[in-house]
């Protein structure tokens, strides 16, 4: 779901300085985190779309285990988001 501006800045710092992917998701029973729902157009973190946190974690873990880079990870989540 949504995060505060300071928390968003901290996420962006972790991503850019440590190359750690962060997937933003929500535990709401319905709805999505669309790619337009992340904090800004230049945000580095990845929107989960309709995937809940548990499914997002599994997908991210599999992608990391297969050595995927940030671009490939974002592309894997893209089909579940609406721009």
N, C-alpha and C positions, 0 to 999 in steps of 0.2 A: 504494500500500500504506500501511502504517502509518508514522506519523512521531512523533518525540519531542515531549514537551510544549513545550519551548522553540521547536522548529521550528514547531509548530502555532500558538503565540502569534505568531510572526513572520509566518506566513501570514495570520492573522486581522488583524494590523496593516496589512499591505499591502492587503488587501481593503477594510477599513473606512476607512483614511486616504487611499487612492489610487484607490479604486473599480476595482481591477484584479481580474477574475475568476480564480480558481484552481480547476482541476479536478483532483481527486485520483484517480490511476489506479494500475495495477500492471502490471508486465511479466511476471507469472507466466503460465505457459502456459494455465492454466484458473482459473476462479473470478471473483470480482467484488469491486468496492469498493461495498458497498451504502450507501444513504443513512444507515443506522444505523451504518455502519462509520467514519464520520468522527468526529473526536475528541469531540464533544459534541453535545447536542441543539440548542445555540445556535450551532453552527459556521456560518460564512458560506461556506466553500468547498463546492464541488459534487462529489458522488461520481460517478464515471464509469460505475458499474454494470459491465456486461460489456464495455464498450468498452475496448480496449487504448490505451496512450498515443498511438500514432500516429493512430488513428481519433478519439480524443478531441481531439487537436490540430487535426485537419482540421475537425471539427464546430465547435469553438470559434472557429477562424479564420473560418469561413463565417458564423457567428452575429455575430461582431464586425464583419465586413465589411458585414453588412446592418443594422448599427446597433442590435442587440438589447441590452436592458438586462439587469441581473443576474437579475431575476425570470424574464425570457423565456429566458435561457440555462439557468437551473436547470430550467425546465419542459421544455426541449428534451432534457436529459439524463435526466429523470425516467422515461421509458418503459424505459430500459435498467437501472434500479435496482429492487431489491426492498426494500421498507420493512419 
